[in-house]
Amino acid sequence: MSISLLTADLTRLAVDAIVNAANRSLLGGGGVDGAIHHAAGPRLLEACRALPEVAPGVRCPTGEVRITPGFDLPATHVIHTVGPVWRGGGQDEPQLLAACYRNALRLARGHGLRSVAFPAISCGAYGYPPELAAEVACASLRKTLAEATGALIGVHLCFRDGAMTALWQRVFNAA
C-alpha cells in the first residue's frame, strides 16, 4: 500500500485510473469533471451517456462509482464518483465522501487496476471544507487499503496547487 500526494494536472497522469469528481448525470460539468471530459475527448461523453440511468437524470448516485475507458487520457480508465454537497456536515456528508474513496478503490481492485489517482472530491463547487475532506479521505483510504488482499494499489492524491497539497499533507501526516 502506498499513498502519495502531488501537485499536478490529474488529466496528465499515466495511471491505471483517474477518479472523476462528477455530478450525478455523468455528462460533464465544471472543475475536475470538465477538465477530464475535455482531455478524454468526446468518446468519454458517449460512454457516460451509455451508462444506464438509475433515476431520471441520475447515472451515479452520491457515494457510488462507475467506470469508463480513459479514451484520449494517459490513464487507461476513469472512475466516476459523485461526492456530497457540503451542507454543514449533518446530512451524512462524511459517510458519503468516505464511500466515494472506498468504492473507487474497490472498483479499481475488482478491475485489476494497480494505480489510481484522486482529486480532492467535493472540495470545489460542492463546498466541502478541504481539511475535513482530507481527514475523511485519509481514514477511508487507509482503512480500505488495509482491508484489501491481493495486489497492492498505489494511490495518488492529486491537487492543482501547492497550497492544497500542503494542507492535505499536514492532515495525512497528523493521522
Rosetta blueprint (number, residue, H / E / L):
1 M L
2 S E
3 I E
4 S E
5 L E
6 L E
7 T E
8 A L
9 D L
10 L H
11 T H
12 R H
13 L L
14 A L
15 V L
16 D L
17 A E
18 I E
19 V E
20 N E
21 A E
22 A L
23 N L
24 R L
25 S L
26 L L
27 L L
28 G L
29 G L
30 G L
31 G H
32 V H
33 D H
34 G H
35 A H
36 I H
37 H H
38 H H
39 A H
40 A H
41 G L
42 P H
43 R H
44 L H
45 L H
46 E H
47 A H
48 C H
49 R H
50 A H
51 L L
52 P L
53 E L
54 V L
55 A E
56 P L
57 G L
58 V E
59 R L
60 C L
61 P L
62 T L
63 G L
64 E L
65 V E
66 R E
67 I E
68 T E
69 P E
70 G L
71 F L
72 D L
73 L L
74 P L
75 A L
76 T L
77 H E
78 V E
79 I E
80 H E
81 T E
82 V L
83 G L
84 P L
85 V L
86 W L
87 R L
88 G L
89 G L
90 G L
91 Q L
92 D L
93 E H
94 P H
95 Q H
96 L H
97 L H
98 A H
99 A H
100 C H
101 Y H
102 R H
103 N H
104 A H
105 L H
106 R H
107 L H
108 A H
109 R H
110 G H
111 H L
112 G L
113 L L
114 R L
115 S E
116 V E
117 A E
118 F E
119 P L
120 A L
121 I L
122 S L
123 C L
124 G L
125 A L
126 Y L
127 G L
128 Y L
129 P L
130 P H
131 E H
132 L H
133 A H
134 A H
135 E H
136 V H
137 A H
138 C H
139 A H
140 S H
141 L H
142 R H
143 K H
144 T H
145 L H
146 A H
147 E H
148 A L
149 T L
150 G L
151 A L
152 L L
153 I L
154 G E
155 V E
156 H E
157 L E
158 C E
159 F E
160 R L
161 D L
162 G H
163 A H
164 M H
165 T H
166 A H
167 L H
168 W H
169 Q H
170 R H
171 V H
172 F H
173 N H
174 A H
175 A L
